[in-house]
Amino acid sequence: MRDNVLLSRLRRGEVSVASFLTVPDPFVAELMAQSQMDALIVDTEHSPMSSEQLHGVLTALHPSDSTVIVRVADKSDVYIKQALDLGAEGVLVPGVSSRSDCEAVVASSLYAPRGSRGFGPRRASRLYGSRADYLTRANDNVAVIAMVEDVAGVDAIEEIVTVDGLSAIFVGVGDLAVSMGYILNPGAAEVEEAVSAVARSCASHNVPFGVFTGTEVAARQWISQGALLVTLGSDLGYIDAGIARTRDARANLF
């Protein structure tokens, strides 16, 4: 099993930047593998990606130096186990709203005696080294990142961050804004204060804090408040931006 570079950076307190993959196509994944991001997050929650397509995308990402994380569709152990067995180097798990949620997520990600991850790393154990090497290193080398994205999660953050085995907290600003009644205004001051409250709790417990940013301005803002994991761009976003540039160029031709 290769060293988890993202996890090492988080543990050293170094800022990392990630991009999202949402298009279930191996060729798009190959292009994204050249992005030189610290991490690439394959999104199976908000994309039409089947387990077979996820396998293909992870295969295409194999040569990348970026740490490959899968945002699973749900916090169920079935999805976590599947992502890790297919070779993900960590999971980004949505909907963690309580300490018990977080404990279950960590347990699903780690082998006994630290957890209850089901045994069957069919692809993961063949990527780097031997099966014995993978099984020896997996518990200390898989990133377990819990997403806090609703009011209940913010309210319970002091309990969530004390769960042993948690690698980081990541705030999903969009869902958090919706849960607070700001579906059309995720940048509302009240939403930002809720994110800041999570950041402060993470800092006080020495737990790495991450947040969905999307823009360079937002990334700089949250890095200044202690964020160690921020996001810039996605495959779909790059396509949208390219289409917009081409549309503008066409309009200027005549």
For each residue, the residues with C-beta under 8 A, 3 or more apart:
1: 124 125 127 128 129 133 134 137 138 141
2: 89 127 128
3: 8 141
4: 7 8 67 89 90 141 142 143
5: 8 9 38 65 66 67
6: 9 10 16 18 38 39 67 69 89 90 143 229
7: 4 10 11 67 89 90 141 142 143 167
8: 3 4 5 11 12
9: 5 6 12 14 15 16 38 228
10: 6 7 13 14 16 143 167 168 208 228 229
11: 7 8 208
12: 8 9
13: 10 208 228
14: 9 10 228
15: 9 223 227 228 229 230
16: 6 9 10 38 39 228 229 230
17: 37 38 39 219 229 230 231 232
18: 6 37 38 39 40 41 69 229 230 231 232
19: 32 35 37 39 40 41 231 232 233 234 235
20: 40 41 42 43 71 231 233 234 235
21: 28 29 32 40 41 42 43 57 61 234 235
22: 43 46 47 49 234 235 236
23: 28 29 47 235 236 239
24: 47 48 49 50 53 54 56 57
25: 28 29 53 57
26: 29 30 56 57 59 60
27: 30 31 60
28: 21 23 25 31 32 235
29: 21 23 25 26 32 33 42 56 57 60 61
30: 26 27 33 34 60 61
31: 27 28 34 235
32: 19 21 28 29 35 40 61 64 235
33: 29 30 40 60 61 63 64 66
34: 30 31 64
35: 19 32 40 66
36: 65 66
37: 17 18 19 40 66 232
38: 5 6 9 16 17 18 66 67
39: 6 16 17 18 19 66 67 68 69 229
40: 18 19 20 21 32 33 35 37 61 64 66 67 68 69
41: 18 19 20 21 69 70 71 92 231
42: 20 21 29 49 54 57 58 61 68 69 70 71 88
43: 20 21 22 46 47 49 71 234
44: 47 49 54 70 71 72 73 79 83
45: 71 72 73 74 94
46: 22 43
47: 22 23 24 43 44
48: 24
49: 22 24 42 43 44 53 54 57
50: 24 53 54
51: 54 55 82 86
52: 55 56
53: 24 25 49 50 56 57
54: 24 42 44 49 50 51 57 58 70 82 83 86
55: 51 52 58 59 86 123
56: 24 26 29 52 53 59 60
57: 21 24 25 26 29 42 49 53 54 60 61
58: 42 54 55 61 62 68 70 86 87 88 123
59: 26 55 56 62
60: 26 27 29 30 33 56 57
61: 21 29 30 32 33 40 42 57 58 64 66 68
62: 58 59 87 127
63: 33
64: 32 33 34 40 61 68
65: 5 36
66: 5 33 35 36 37 38 39 40 61
67: 4 5 6 7 38 39 40 89 90 143
68: 39 40 42 58 61 64 87 88 89 90
69: 6 18 39 40 41 42 88 89 90 91 92 143 145
70: 41 42 44 54 58 83 86 88 90 91 92
71: 20 41 42 43 44 45 91 92 93 94 147
72: 44 45 75 76 79 80 82 83 91 92 93 94
73: 44 45 79
74: 45 79 94 95
75: 72 79 80 93 94 95 96 101 104 105
76: 72 79 80
77: 80 81 104 107 108 116 117 118
78: 81 82
79: 44 72 73 74 75 76 82 83
80: 72 75 76 77 83 84 91 93 105 108 109 117
81: 77 78 84 85 108 117 118 120
82: 51 54 72 78 79 85 86
83: 44 54 70 72 79 80 86 88 91
84: 80 81 87 88 91 109 117 121 124 138 142
85: 81 82 120 121 122 123 124
86: 51 54 55 58 70 82 83 123 124
87: 58 62 68 84 123 124 127
88: 42 58 68 69 70 83 84 91 124
89: 2 4 6 7 67 68 69 141 142 143
90: 4 6 7 67 68 69 70 142 143 144 145 167
91: 69 70 71 72 80 83 84 88 105 109 142 143 144 145
92: 41 69 70 71 72 145 147 170
93: 71 72 75 80 96 105 144 145 146 147
94: 45 71 72 74 75 147 149 172 175
95: 74 75 101 147 149 150
96: 75 93 101 102 105 146 147 148 153 160
97: 101 148 150 152 153 156
98: 101 102 152 153 156 159 160
99: 102 103 156 159 160 162 163
100: 103 104
101: 75 95 96 97 98 104 105 146 160
102: 96 98 99 105 106 146 160 163 166
103: 99 100 106 107 163
104: 75 77 100 101 107 108
105: 75 80 91 93 96 101 102 108 109 144 146
106: 102 103 109 110 115 144 163 164 165 166
107: 77 103 104 110 115 116 117
108: 77 80 81 104 105 115 116 117
109: 80 84 91 105 106 115 117 142 144 165
110: 106 107 114 115 116 117 138 139 142 144 165
111: 114 115 117 119 135 138 139
112: 115 116 117
113:
114: 110 111 139 165
115: 106 107 108 109 110 111 112 139 165
116: 77 107 108 110 112
117: 77 80 81 84 107 108 109 110 111 112
118: 77 81
119: 111
120: 81 85
121: 84 85 124 125 131 134 135 138
122: 85 125 126
123: 55 58 85 86 87 126 127
124: 1 84 85 86 87 88 121 127 134 138
125: 1 121 122 130 131 134 135
126: 122 123 131
127: 1 2 62 87 123 124
128: 1 2 133 134
129: 1 133 134
130: 125 133 134
131: 121 125 126 134 135
132: 135 136
133: 1 128 129 130 136 137
134: 1 121 124 125 128 129 130 131 137 138
135: 111 121 125 131 132 138
136: 132 133
137: 1 133 134 140 141
138: 1 84 110 111 121 124 134 135 141 142
139: 110 111 114 115 142
140: 137
141: 1 3 4 7 89 137 138
142: 4 7 84 89 90 91 109 110 138 139
143: 4 6 7 10 67 69 89 90 91 167 168
144: 90 91 93 105 106 109 110 165 166 167
145: 69 90 91 92 93 167 168 169 170 210 229
146: 93 96 101 102 105 160 163 166 168 169 170
147: 71 92 93 94 95 96 169 170 171 172
148: 96 97 153 154 157 160 169 170 171 172 176 198
149: 94 95 153 171 172 173 174 175 176 179
150: 95 97 153 154 175 176 179
151: 154 155 176 179 180 194
152: 97 98 155 156 179
153: 96 97 98 148 149 150 156 157 160 176
154: 148 150 151 157 176 194 197 198
155: 151 152
156: 97 98 99 152 153 159 160
157: 148 153 154 160 161 169 197 198 201 202
158: 161 162 201
159: 98 99 156 162
160: 96 98 99 101 102 146 148 153 156 157 163 166 169
161: 157 158 166 169 201 202 205 207
162: 99 158 159 205
163: 99 102 103 106 146 160 166
164: 106
165: 106 109 110 114 115 144
166: 102 106 144 146 160 161 163 169 207
167: 7 10 90 143 144 145 208
168: 10 143 145 146 207 208 209 210 228 229
169: 145 146 147 148 157 160 161 166 198 202 207 208 209 210
170: 92 145 146 147 148 209 210 211 212 229
171: 147 148 149 176 195 198 209 210 211 212
172: 94 147 148 149 175 176 212
173: 149 176 177 186 191 195 211 212
174: 149 177 178 186 212
175: 94 149 150 172 178 179
176: 148 149 150 151 153 154 171 172 173 179 180 186 191 194 195
177: 173 174 180 182 183 185 186 188 191
178: 174 175 181 182 183
179: 149 150 151 152 175 176
180: 151 176 177 188 190 191 194
181: 178
182: 177 178 185 186 188 190 191
183: 177 178 186
184:
185: 177 182 188 191
186: 173 174 176 177 182 183 191
187: 191 192
188: 177 180 182 185 191 192
189: 192 193
190: 180 182 193 194
191: 173 176 177 180 182 185 186 187 188 194 195
192: 187 188 189 195 196
193: 189 190 196 197
194: 151 154 176 180 190 191 197 198
195: 171 173 176 191 192 198 199 211 222
196: 192 193 199 200 225
197: 154 157 193 194 200 201
198: 148 154 157 169 171 194 195 201 202 209
199: 195 196 202 203 209 211 222 225 226 227
200: 196 197 203 204
201: 157 158 161 197 198 204 205 207
202: 157 161 169 198 199 205 207 208 209 226
203: 199 200 206 209 226
204: 200 201
205: 161 162 201 202
206: 203
207: 161 166 168 169 201 202
208: 10 11 13 167 168 169 202 228 229
209: 168 169 170 171 198 199 202 203 226 227 228 229
210: 145 168 169 170 171 227 228 229 230
211: 170 171 173 195 199 222 227 229 230
212: 170 171 172 173 174 231
213: 218 219 221 222 227 230 231 232
214: 218 219 231 232 233 237
215: 218 219 232
216: 219 220 232
217: 220 221
218: 213 214 215 221 222 230
219: 17 213 214 215 216 222 223 227 230 231 232
220: 216 217 223 224
221: 213 217 218 224 225
222: 195 199 211 213 218 219 225 226 227 230
223: 15 219 220 226 227 230
224: 220 221
225: 196 199 221 222
226: 199 202 203 209 222 223
227: 15 199 209 210 211 213 219 222 223 230
228: 9 10 13 14 15 16 168 208 209 210
229: 6 10 15 16 17 18 39 145 168 170 208 209 210 211
230: 15 16 17 18 210 211 213 218 219 222 223 227
231: 17 18 19 20 41 212 213 214 219
232: 17 18 19 37 213 214 215 216 219
233: 19 20 214 237 238
234: 19 20 21 22 43 237 238
235: 19 20 21 22 23 28 31 32 238 239
236: 22 23 239 240
237: 214 233 234 240 241
238: 233 234 235 241 242
239: 23 235 236 242 243
240: 236 237 243 244
241: 237 238 244 245
242: 238 239 245 246
243: 239 240 246 247
244: 240 241 247 248
245: 241 242 248 249
246: 242 243 249 250
247: 243 244 250 251
248: 244 245 251 252
249: 245 246 252 253
250: 246 247 253
251: 247 248
252: 248 249
253: 249 250
254:
